[in-house]
Protein backbone atom coordinates (compact mmCIF):
# COMPACT_ATOMS: atom_id res chain seq x y z
CA UNK A 1 0.00 0.00 0.00
CA UNK A 2 1.31 3.44 -0.96
CA UNK A 3 2.18 5.48 2.11
CA UNK A 4 0.56 8.88 2.35
CA UNK A 5 1.07 12.19 4.12
CA UNK A 6 -1.32 13.17 6.92
CA UNK A 7 -2.01 16.57 8.42
CA UNK A 8 -3.68 16.92 11.84
CA UNK A 9 -5.20 20.16 13.07
CA UNK A 10 -6.28 20.10 16.71
CA UNK A 11 -3.91 17.32 17.77
CA UNK A 12 -3.91 18.35 21.43
CA UNK A 13 -7.66 17.91 21.93
CA UNK A 14 -9.72 14.97 23.13
CA UNK A 15 -10.21 13.31 19.74
CA UNK A 16 -7.15 14.82 18.08
CA UNK A 17 -4.68 13.38 20.57
CA UNK A 18 -6.16 9.89 20.18
CA UNK A 19 -6.17 10.24 16.40
CA UNK A 20 -2.55 11.38 16.33
CA UNK A 21 -1.44 8.21 18.10
CA UNK A 22 -3.32 6.06 15.60
CA UNK A 23 -1.82 7.89 12.62
CA UNK A 24 1.68 7.53 14.04
CA UNK A 25 1.36 3.86 14.95
CA UNK A 26 -0.43 2.57 11.86
CA UNK A 27 1.42 2.04 8.60
CA UNK A 28 -0.74 4.02 6.18
CA UNK A 29 1.21 7.28 6.54
CA UNK A 30 4.92 7.90 6.08
CA UNK A 31 4.72 11.34 7.72
CA UNK A 32 2.23 13.01 10.05
CA UNK A 33 2.31 16.79 10.38
CA UNK A 34 0.62 18.35 13.41
CA UNK A 35 -0.19 22.06 13.38
CA UNK A 36 -0.15 23.25 16.99
CA UNK A 37 0.07 26.42 19.06
CA UNK A 38 2.56 24.91 21.49
CA UNK A 39 4.68 21.73 21.64
CA UNK A 40 2.82 18.48 22.26
CA UNK A 41 5.69 16.87 24.12
CA UNK A 42 5.61 13.82 21.84
CA UNK A 43 8.54 12.26 20.02
CA UNK A 44 8.05 9.94 17.04
CA UNK A 45 10.04 9.35 13.83
CA UNK A 46 6.99 10.08 11.66
CA UNK A 47 5.84 13.17 13.53
CA UNK A 48 6.60 16.64 12.19
CA UNK A 49 5.36 19.25 14.63
CA UNK A 50 4.76 22.77 13.35
CA UNK A 51 4.12 25.65 15.74
CA UNK A 52 1.74 28.13 14.07
CA UNK A 53 -0.46 31.14 14.74
CA UNK A 54 -3.86 30.04 13.46
CA UNK A 55 -4.94 33.65 12.95
CA UNK A 56 -2.29 33.86 10.24
CA UNK A 57 -2.42 30.37 8.77
CA UNK A 58 -1.70 31.75 5.32
CA UNK A 59 1.86 32.51 6.49
CA UNK A 60 2.40 28.78 7.01
CA UNK A 61 0.85 27.53 3.78
CA UNK A 62 3.88 25.36 2.99
CA UNK A 63 3.18 23.32 6.13
CA UNK A 64 -0.25 22.30 4.83
CA UNK A 65 0.96 19.65 2.42
CA UNK A 66 -0.81 16.31 2.81
CA UNK A 67 -2.95 13.71 1.12
CA UNK A 68 -5.40 13.49 4.02
CA UNK A 69 -6.28 16.36 6.35
CA UNK A 70 -7.83 15.60 9.75
CA UNK A 71 -9.46 18.56 11.51
CA UNK A 72 -10.34 18.12 15.19
CA UNK A 73 -10.57 21.78 16.19
CA UNK A 74 -13.20 22.95 18.64
CA UNK A 75 -13.55 25.15 21.69
CA UNK A 76 -16.10 26.62 24.09
CA UNK A 77 -17.31 30.16 24.70
CA UNK A 78 -15.74 30.05 28.15
CA UNK A 79 -12.34 29.16 26.75
CA UNK A 80 -12.60 31.38 23.67
CA UNK A 81 -13.97 34.39 25.53
CA UNK A 82 -16.78 35.29 23.15
CA UNK A 83 -19.10 33.88 20.48
CA UNK A 84 -17.04 35.54 17.75
CA UNK A 85 -13.79 34.03 18.99
CA UNK A 86 -15.42 30.62 19.27
CA UNK A 87 -16.67 30.88 15.68
CA UNK A 88 -13.17 31.82 14.57
CA UNK A 89 -11.78 28.58 16.04
CA UNK A 90 -14.66 26.29 15.06
CA UNK A 91 -15.34 27.69 11.60
CA UNK A 92 -12.66 30.14 10.47
CA UNK A 93 -9.59 28.02 11.17
CA UNK A 94 -10.95 24.80 9.61
CA UNK A 95 -12.05 26.66 6.47
CA UNK A 96 -8.67 28.34 6.11
CA UNK A 97 -6.87 25.01 6.56
CA UNK A 98 -9.16 23.32 4.05
CA UNK A 99 -8.57 25.93 1.35
CA UNK A 100 -4.81 26.04 1.81
CA UNK A 101 -4.38 22.27 1.91
CA UNK A 102 -6.54 21.83 -1.19
CA UNK A 103 -4.28 24.28 -3.03
CA UNK A 104 -1.42 21.89 -2.23
CA UNK A 105 -3.30 18.91 -3.64
CA UNK A 106 -4.92 17.34 -0.57
CA UNK A 107 -7.40 14.67 -1.57
CA UNK A 108 -9.45 14.17 1.60
CA UNK A 109 -10.67 16.46 4.38
CA UNK A 110 -12.03 14.80 7.52
CA UNK A 111 -13.63 17.04 10.12
CA UNK A 112 -15.45 16.71 13.43
CA UNK A 113 -18.75 18.55 13.46
CA UNK A 114 -21.57 17.93 15.93
CA UNK A 115 -24.85 16.12 16.24
CA UNK A 116 -27.64 18.44 15.19
CA UNK A 117 -25.44 20.56 12.92
CA UNK A 118 -27.76 22.68 10.79
CA UNK A 119 -27.05 26.07 9.24
CA UNK A 120 -30.74 26.96 9.72
CA UNK A 121 -30.92 25.89 13.36
CA UNK A 122 -32.18 28.27 16.06
CA UNK A 123 -29.50 26.84 18.37
CA UNK A 124 -26.34 28.92 18.03
CA UNK A 125 -23.88 26.01 18.36
CA UNK A 126 -25.75 23.78 15.89
CA UNK A 127 -26.06 26.69 13.47
CA UNK A 128 -22.32 27.37 13.69
CA UNK A 129 -21.43 23.75 12.97
CA UNK A 130 -23.97 23.64 10.16
CA UNK A 131 -22.37 26.69 8.61
CA UNK A 132 -18.97 24.97 8.79
CA UNK A 133 -20.32 21.90 7.01
CA UNK A 134 -22.04 24.00 4.36
CA UNK A 135 -18.99 26.10 3.56
CA UNK A 136 -16.66 23.08 3.50
CA UNK A 137 -19.00 21.47 0.97
CA UNK A 138 -18.37 24.34 -1.45
CA UNK A 139 -14.57 24.26 -1.30
CA UNK A 140 -14.28 21.36 -3.74
CA UNK A 141 -12.47 18.51 -2.00
CA UNK A 142 -12.57 15.21 -3.91
CA UNK A 143 -13.58 13.60 -0.59
CA UNK A 144 -15.17 15.36 2.39
CA UNK A 145 -15.89 13.30 5.52
CA UNK A 146 -18.01 14.93 8.23
CA UNK A 147 -18.35 13.29 11.64
CA UNK A 148 -21.25 14.18 13.94
CA UNK A 149 -20.60 12.52 17.32
CA UNK A 150 -22.92 12.80 20.28
CA UNK A 151 -21.56 13.41 23.80
CA UNK A 152 -17.83 12.65 23.77
CA UNK A 153 -16.41 10.55 26.57
CA UNK A 154 -12.78 10.85 27.59
CA UNK A 155 -10.38 12.69 29.83
CA UNK A 156 -10.03 16.32 28.77
CA UNK A 157 -7.17 18.55 29.80
CA UNK A 158 -9.63 21.27 30.75
CA UNK A 159 -12.68 20.73 32.95
CA UNK A 160 -16.12 21.19 31.39
CA UNK A 161 -18.86 21.00 34.01
CA UNK A 162 -21.71 20.25 31.62
CA UNK A 163 -19.84 17.42 29.93
CA UNK A 164 -18.64 16.06 33.26
CA UNK A 165 -22.19 15.85 34.61
CA UNK A 166 -23.57 14.39 31.40
CA UNK A 167 -20.81 11.78 31.24
CA UNK A 168 -21.88 10.58 34.70
CA UNK A 169 -25.62 10.65 34.17
CA UNK A 170 -26.13 9.59 30.54
CA UNK A 171 -24.03 6.40 30.06
CA UNK A 172 -26.03 4.32 32.59
CA UNK A 173 -29.16 5.08 30.56
CA UNK A 174 -27.63 4.29 27.17
CA UNK A 175 -29.36 0.90 27.04
CA UNK A 176 -32.63 2.79 26.58
CA UNK A 177 -31.33 4.48 23.45
CA UNK A 178 -32.05 1.90 20.76
CA UNK A 179 -33.18 1.99 17.15
CA UNK A 180 -33.37 5.59 15.86
CA UNK A 181 -32.27 6.81 19.30
CA UNK A 182 -28.98 4.92 19.18
CA UNK A 183 -27.25 7.93 17.62
CA UNK A 184 -27.75 9.81 20.91
CA UNK A 185 -25.64 7.40 22.94
CA UNK A 186 -22.40 8.89 24.34
CA UNK A 187 -19.34 7.84 22.40
CA UNK A 188 -15.70 7.51 23.36
CA UNK A 189 -13.32 9.99 21.77
CA UNK A 190 -11.06 7.07 20.90
CA UNK A 191 -13.90 5.52 18.84
CA UNK A 192 -14.33 8.74 16.86
CA UNK A 193 -10.58 8.88 16.23
CA UNK A 194 -10.46 5.28 15.02
CA UNK A 195 -13.42 5.80 12.68
CA UNK A 196 -11.83 8.92 11.21
CA UNK A 197 -8.70 6.89 10.46
CA UNK A 198 -10.69 4.01 8.93
CA UNK A 199 -12.83 6.35 6.83
CA UNK A 200 -9.69 7.89 5.35
CA UNK A 201 -8.46 4.47 4.26
CA UNK A 202 -11.66 3.62 2.41
CA UNK A 203 -11.02 6.14 -0.32
CA UNK A 204 -14.70 7.02 -0.69
CA UNK A 205 -15.27 10.06 -2.90
CA UNK A 206 -17.72 12.90 -2.50
CA UNK A 207 -19.32 14.12 0.71
CA UNK A 208 -20.13 11.63 3.48
CA UNK A 209 -21.76 12.44 6.83
CA UNK A 210 -21.29 9.96 9.67
CA UNK A 211 -23.85 10.04 12.48
CA UNK A 212 -22.77 8.99 15.96
CA UNK A 213 -24.18 5.45 15.74
CA UNK A 214 -22.41 4.93 12.41
CA UNK A 215 -19.17 6.20 13.92
CA UNK A 216 -19.50 3.69 16.73
CA UNK A 217 -20.29 0.81 14.34
CA UNK A 218 -17.24 1.60 12.19
CA UNK A 219 -15.00 1.63 15.25
CA UNK A 220 -15.98 -1.93 16.19
C-alpha positions in Angstrom: 0.0 0.0 0.0 1.3 3.4 -1.0 2.2 5.5 2.1 0.6 8.9 2.4 1.1 12.2 4.1 -1.3 13.2 6.9 -2.0 16.6 8.4 -3.7 16.9 11.8 -5.2 20.2 13.1 -6.3 20.1 16.7 -3.9 17.3 17.8 -3.9 18.3 21.4 -7.7 17.9 21.9 -9.7 15.0 23.1 -10.2 13.3 19.7 -7.1 14.8 18.1 -4.7 13.4 20.6 -6.2 9.9 20.2 -6.2 10.2 16.4 -2.6 11.4 16.3 -1.4 8.2 18.1 -3.3 6.1 15.6 -1.8 7.9 12.6 1.7 7.5 14.0 1.4 3.9 15.0 -0.4 2.6 11.9 1.4 2.0 8.6 -0.7 4.0 6.2 1.2 7.3 6.5 4.9 7.9 6.1 4.7 11.3 7.7 2.2 13.0 10.0 2.3 16.8 10.4 0.6 18.3 13.4 -0.2 22.1 13.4 -0.2 23.2 17.0 0.1 26.4 19.1 2.6 24.9 21.5 4.7 21.7 21.6 2.8 18.5 22.3 5.7 16.9 24.1 5.6 13.8 21.8 8.5 12.3 20.0 8.0 9.9 17.0 10.0 9.3 13.8 7.0 10.1 11.7 5.8 13.2 13.5 6.6 16.6 12.2 5.4 19.3 14.6 4.8 22.8 13.3 4.1 25.7 15.7 1.7 28.1 14.1 -0.5 31.1 14.7 -3.9 30.0 13.5 -4.9 33.6 13.0 -2.3 33.9 10.2 -2.4 30.4 8.8 -1.7 31.7 5.3 1.9 32.5 6.5 2.4 28.8 7.0 0.8 27.5 3.8 3.9 25.4 3.0 3.2 23.3 6.1 -0.2 22.3 4.8 1.0 19.6 2.4 -0.8 16.3 2.8 -2.9 13.7 1.1 -5.4 13.5 4.0 -6.3 16.4 6.3 -7.8 15.6 9.7 -9.5 18.6 11.5 -10.3 18.1 15.2 -10.6 21.8 16.2 -13.2 22.9 18.6 -13.5 25.2 21.7 -16.1 26.6 24.1 -17.3 30.2 24.7 -15.7 30.1 28.2 -12.3 29.2 26.7 -12.6 31.4 23.7 -14.0 34.4 25.5 -16.8 35.3 23.1 -19.1 33.9 20.5 -17.0 35.5 17.7 -13.8 34.0 19.0 -15.4 30.6 19.3 -16.7 30.9 15.7 -13.2 31.8 14.6 -11.8 28.6 16.0 -14.7 26.3 15.1 -15.3 27.7 11.6 -12.7 30.1 10.5 -9.6 28.0 11.2 -10.9 24.8 9.6 -12.0 26.7 6.5 -8.7 28.3 6.1 -6.9 25.0 6.6 -9.2 23.3 4.0 -8.6 25.9 1.4 -4.8 26.0 1.8 -4.4 22.3 1.9 -6.5 21.8 -1.2 -4.3 24.3 -3.0 -1.4 21.9 -2.2 -3.3 18.9 -3.6 -4.9 17.3 -0.6 -7.4 14.7 -1.6 -9.4 14.2 1.6 -10.7 16.5 4.4 -12.0 14.8 7.5 -13.6 17.0 10.1 -15.4 16.7 13.4 -18.8 18.5 13.5 -21.6 17.9 15.9 -24.8 16.1 16.2 -27.6 18.4 15.2 -25.4 20.6 12.9 -27.8 22.7 10.8 -27.1 26.1 9.2 -30.7 27.0 9.7 -30.9 25.9 13.4 -32.2 28.3 16.1 -29.5 26.8 18.4 -26.3 28.9 18.0 -23.9 26.0 18.4 -25.8 23.8 15.9 -26.1 26.7 13.5 -22.3 27.4 13.7 -21.4 23.7 13.0 -24.0 23.6 10.2 -22.4 26.7 8.6 -19.0 25.0 8.8 -20.3 21.9 7.0 -22.0 24.0 4.4 -19.0 26.1 3.6 -16.7 23.1 3.5 -19.0 21.5 1.0 -18.4 24.3 -1.4 -14.6 24.3 -1.3 -14.3 21.4 -3.7 -12.5 18.5 -2.0 -12.6 15.2 -3.9 -13.6 13.6 -0.6 -15.2 15.4 2.4 -15.9 13.3 5.5 -18.0 14.9 8.2 -18.4 13.3 11.6 -21.2 14.2 13.9 -20.6 12.5 17.3 -22.9 12.8 20.3 -21.6 13.4 23.8 -17.8 12.7 23.8 -16.4 10.6 26.6 -12.8 10.8 27.6 -10.4 12.7 29.8 -10.0 16.3 28.8 -7.2 18.5 29.8 -9.6 21.3 30.7 -12.7 20.7 33.0 -16.1 21.2 31.4 -18.9 21.0 34.0 -21.7 20.2 31.6 -19.8 17.4 29.9 -18.6 16.1 33.3 -22.2 15.9 34.6 -23.6 14.4 31.4 -20.8 11.8 31.2 -21.9 10.6 34.7 -25.6 10.6 34.2 -26.1 9.6 30.5 -24.0 6.4 30.1 -26.0 4.3 32.6 -29.2 5.1 30.6 -27.6 4.3 27.2 -29.4 0.9 27.0 -32.6 2.8 26.6 -31.3 4.5 23.5 -32.0 1.9 20.8 -33.2 2.0 17.1 -33.4 5.6 15.9 -32.3 6.8 19.3 -29.0 4.9 19.2 -27.3 7.9 17.6 -27.8 9.8 20.9 -25.6 7.4 22.9 -22.4 8.9 24.3 -19.3 7.8 22.4 -15.7 7.5 23.4 -13.3 10.0 21.8 -11.1 7.1 20.9 -13.9 5.5 18.8 -14.3 8.7 16.9 -10.6 8.9 16.2 -10.5 5.3 15.0 -13.4 5.8 12.7 -11.8 8.9 11.2 -8.7 6.9 10.5 -10.7 4.0 8.9 -12.8 6.3 6.8 -9.7 7.9 5.4 -8.5 4.5 4.3 -11.7 3.6 2.4 -11.0 6.1 -0.3 -14.7 7.0 -0.7 -15.3 10.1 -2.9 -17.7 12.9 -2.5 -19.3 14.1 0.7 -20.1 11.6 3.5 -21.8 12.4 6.8 -21.3 10.0 9.7 -23.8 10.0 12.5 -22.8 9.0 16.0 -24.2 5.5 15.7 -22.4 4.9 12.4 -19.2 6.2 13.9 -19.5 3.7 16.7 -20.3 0.8 14.3 -17.2 1.6 12.2 -15.0 1.6 15.3 -16.0 -1.9 16.2 
